[in-house]
Amino acid sequence: MKLIKTKSYSGYYYDEILKYLKKNYGEQKMQEFRQWMNGQTIAVYRSRGVVYKWDFERFLSGKAVID
């Protein structure tokens, strides 16, 4: 996955994260991430959704959502 870096944030394209999770962890982990992200704020870069890097890292480490 390519890390997107702007002046304001760093993150990964949402669709690329889903593909990565499905390929490396399976369908179940991908669905868990989709549920985990439900209601979370994402950025938009070049008309694509971007998940903040720190949110993705929190998910992978099993930490809860921070509102």
N, C-alpha and C positions, 0 to 999 in steps of 0.2 A: 504494500500500500504506500502511496505517496503522501508524505506529510505536507499539508498545506500551511504555509506560514504567511501571515500578514502582519501589519503593525499592531493589530489588536489581539490576535489569537493565533493558535496553532491547532490543527485538527486534521481529521481524515474524512474523505467523502463517505457518506452514510452507505451508499450502495456498495462501495468497495469493502467496507467493514463487514457487511452482510455476507458477501462472497468469501471473504477471508475466514470468517467464523465457520461458515458452512463447510468449506474445504478442509480446514484444520481442526475443527472441533465437532462438526456434525450439525445436522438440522436442529437438534434440540437446543444447543448453545446459541445458535442464530436466533431462534424464537425467544429464548430467554433475554437476549439483548434487545430485541424489538419491544418486549414487554417492559424491560428496565428503562428504556428510552421514552416510553409513553409519557407524555406531558413535559418532557425535558425541552429546553431551549436549544435550538441548533442555529448555526450561522448559514448563510447562503453565499457561495462563491462561484462565480461563473454559472449561475442558474442551477447549481447543484447543492444539495444539503450537505453540510459539514458538521460532524460531531466533534466537539471540543476534545482535544487530546487528553485533558485531565479527566473528562467523563469516561472515555474509553478505558483509560488506565484504571479508574475506580471499578468499572465493571469487571475487568479482567482479574483484579485482585479480590473480587468478591465483596466489595464495599457497597453500602447503601447509597441511594440517590440523595443528593443534597439539594434542597429547594432554596 
